[in-house]
């Protein structure tokens, strides 16, 4: 073997072991970095028949491979924007809010809010000081500009999700979009009261003509609460009462007679229609359940009034669930899905290319991304209030360090020996 060939093998050995040291050092440095995927150094032989008039040159070279598939350590947090993936797959992010930028992938679910763009809000002030943007508000008009807020990773890339409609349905075959979650991104519409139930006790010993009243409030179409009174009047017939409706700021001709049985009860499921015309022109049509009204004892007691309907509500907060739904909580008490996070899977996730900030780019080796819904067919789940750290195993890294150090020392010894042989050969020639 040519003398150059004797030097090339140990020289390449030292270079490749230095590269392995670099991989180990990087892994250890990122042991607490959220979403970091460890790397491994692999080696392959280098053979050549001729090089610069020398033959039989050999040695090795190093290359790095990702360790994307291995799960990292989970740590519980109190941050509602922290979410981890339990199983295979990655979050989908885009460098542009409109989705026209570069699509990247990450395991780091320590999400943040970033602002991008502004919006002019036109609405009406409600009595409680909040803003009604439904277009049906009756309070003083107000116009102002807000910053739109989106969910993003720590690099400012916009997290992608499938949007949900008002019923919570999600089309997982559609393209995901950036997820806007500021207070004015969504509005929970108002709805009028259509059903209600009344619970009270009428005195069984009441005299004919005796009147008992119970006041309640119902929602009209704009979501506003309007008050009314349920007026019960004892008739001349034993255990019989007449119900009339007396709206505040409205009129009603609804009336009904109810005769209570010897057990003081009405038949289960007894209802009566209530129709009201309010002074502002709105109307209410309510089915009132009175099966919990009793005629018993000597005192009047108003116990309960339940209704459906609600006022408009603004987005107050949001949380994640195991299936990746981003559930919004509104000021009117409604909780409904806003988006659903997709999970990106690859034929060979370890073939992804590393990018800045613990993100990855799709490559030919990784294959194209397939977007899946969590918990479908036993696939991965999301874990709210959890942050996934790196998947670096410190014990494994130190063990590899020892092996690499020994290999480096051996290559250095060979190189030194060849160098000494070269010097001896040079001395013999002279």
Beta strands, then each sheet from edge to edge (+ up, - down):
strand 1: 39-51
strand 2: 54-66
strand 3: 74-76
strand 4: 83-86
strand 5: 91-94
strand 6: 103-106
strand 7: 112-125
strand 8: 131-132
strand 9: 141-152
strand 10: 158-163
strand 11: 177-178
strand 12: 187-188
strand 13: 195-202
strand 14: 211-219
strand 15: 225-234
strand 16: 240-247
strand 17: 250-251
strand 18: 255-259
strand 19: 271-278
strand 20: 283-295
strand 21: 301-307
strand 22: 313-320
strand 23: 325-330
strand 24: 335-345
strand 25: 353-355
strand 26: 359-361
strand 27: 370-373
strand 28: 381-384
strand 29: 386-388
sheet 1: 1+ 2-
sheet 2: 3+ 29-
sheet 3: 4+ 28-
sheet 4: 11+ 10- 5+ 6- 26+ 25-
sheet 5: 8+ 7- 9+
sheet 6: 11+ 10- 24+ 23- 22+ 12-
sheet 7: 11+ 10- 24+ 27-
sheet 8: 17+ 19- 20+ 13+ 21-
sheet 9: 14+ 15- 16+ 18-
end
